[in-house]
Amino acid sequence: MRTSPHFLDWENKPLLFKIYPTLEVMRLPKDFRETGRAALDAIPTPGAQASNDAIPNLETLAQLLFFSAGVVRSKRQDHIETFFRAAACTGALYEIELYVICTDLPGETLPGANSFGLAAGVYHFGVAEFGLRQLRAGDFRQTLVEATGGDPSIAHAPVTIICTGAYWRNAWKYRSRTYRHFGWDNGTILANLLAMSEATKLPAKVVTGFVDSQINELLSLDTKREVAFSLVPIGYQQSTPSDPPKTSPLNLPIVPYSTEEVDYPAMRKMHEASSLESASEVAAGRGKTPSLVVPPAKGTTTSLLLPSDSIPQDSIEKVIARRGSTRQFSRESITLSQLSLALDRATRGIPADFLDPIGSHLNDLYLIVNNVDGLPPGAYFYHWEKKALELLKPGDFRDRAGFLGLEQQLPADAAVDVFFLADLKKILERYGNRGYRATQLEAGILGGKLYLAAYAQRLGASGLTFYDDDVVNFFSPHARGKSAIFLVALGGSALRK
Ligand SMILES: Cc1cc2nc3c(=O)[nH]c(=O)nc-3n(C[C@H](O)[C@H](O)[C@H](O)COP(=O)(O)O)c2cc1C
């Protein structure tokens, strides 16, 4: 890092939004009715299967988009206005774009009203204007069904949200490391989207298996610059779609992100290497999650301490609206129940095509506990199924945590640092290269859930970058052979005080 000649060319900083200037924008309603669903109840998202129709109306769709990727606040500094969004994102560069593929959706569902909401089509979510731009008219859901090898959640979903990653928008700062950020930054958005779907009583699932070219062509993406990363079918409809209209390239102009874009071919190479070319390849990658071999606990274990009452009840919308990455932790302690609630809510399972049975996972959690009442400081392994923390080595590791988290102060000051590590070898053996995308995305979702569970308890959180091999070495021999995937720090905010 220190020998790298890379510097930030501020004059060439990319625009934070994708804008199709030749398409009219249809503004979305913003006067949402609050779901009232407590965030700590919505975060776990069990992924219930619906058997009755559950079709979002336009207002609910707008609500889902706003609380997943909408602009929730802005800040002006040195004449630059930054528009912060509902979900955390590396460098606040917001390279993940959202698209909506839907059948006809109803409008208001007030008693007696059945006004028309949104016509079947393919839309881009214009974050800047909080609106939709129609890229294609008609019902294209069957294209998604074919691209996902007949995924039943997609087939029965009235709406699917497609998330893409725009390379240059993040690579301006992070160069080819951006490829990992696609998974993380998409993951934090999905943590919000899953919680909001739960709060609005709509089934939702994360789908990572699809024939890449079919989805990219549907959105008419210039794949040198932007690629589809994940799909989220939302809602349920008994009927399934019929043949889609024909598609041809759209060749729509977009407002340039920068004067000049730098290409980092390693990212495209990585993406191509994990691309799927046929429905049978997609089907082969579904479920059958490899079971993780967890060595029996050798050290002292402490069970999570889950409170049965006085659980904070702030709604998921309130929590998302006040979330922000903590810029300075207070070094004060948090309680074991606060940590327990955060870990429990984040790890109750993600409904995803690569995770079967529900509750299985690709990432393991390792912790550095700096200051948690009732838990001696030290390095821990989280026994997911047993909901218990095993002490791997006791000690004050604040300085070490600071070093591991890319020599930043945040992980040293946090009450606890949660590291995500995965056995990539085993994962790639099962899923092929596509498993790499799934692992990064899962870590981003888990991290996003931790963010929400912390803010629901009026604690702070921040995603962090780290020194990969040093993290693995620190948690070894337990973590030997695994790869460091992601890191989230939790604790009280010094600035709030
Ligand atoms: C995956 C991920 C990694 C991050 N890494 C760092 C980091 O290393 N250092 C840091 O100060 N902030 C980090 N952040 C926080 C972002 O800078 C922050 O999310 C972004 O500026 C947007 O602000 P907000 O989260 O307050 O909305 C990270 C966030 C995410 C999601």
The ligand as a Gaussian input file, in Angstrom:
#p B3LYP/6-31G(d) Opt

LIG

0 1
 C      -17.637000      -2.409000       2.891000
 C      -17.313000      -1.137000       3.585000
 C      -16.005000      -0.839000       3.917000
 C      -15.710000       0.353000       4.556000
 N      -14.412000       0.623000       4.913000
 C      -14.135000       1.742000       5.605000
 C      -12.819000       2.001000       6.079000
 O      -11.906000       1.194000       5.861000
 N      -12.612000       3.133000       6.774000
 C      -13.604000       4.032000       7.045000
 O      -13.355000       5.048000       7.689000
 N      -14.882000       3.807000       6.603000
 C      -15.165000       2.699000       5.915000
 N      -16.457000       2.449000       5.487000
 C      -17.519000       3.429000       5.742000
 C      -17.827000       4.245000       4.488000
 O      -16.828000       5.205000       4.317000
 C      -19.210000       4.879000       4.626000
 O      -20.163000       3.856000       4.546000
 C      -19.493000       5.880000       3.530000
 O      -18.694000       7.032000       3.675000
 C      -20.950000       6.309000       3.554000
 O      -21.285000       6.904000       4.774000
 P      -22.393000       6.360000       5.754000
 O      -22.128000       4.905000       5.999000
 O      -22.237000       7.197000       6.985000
 O      -23.720000       6.548000       5.108000
 C      -16.756000       1.271000       4.848000
 C      -18.063000       0.955000       4.497000
 C      -18.349000      -0.228000       3.877000
 C      -19.762000      -0.556000       3.518000

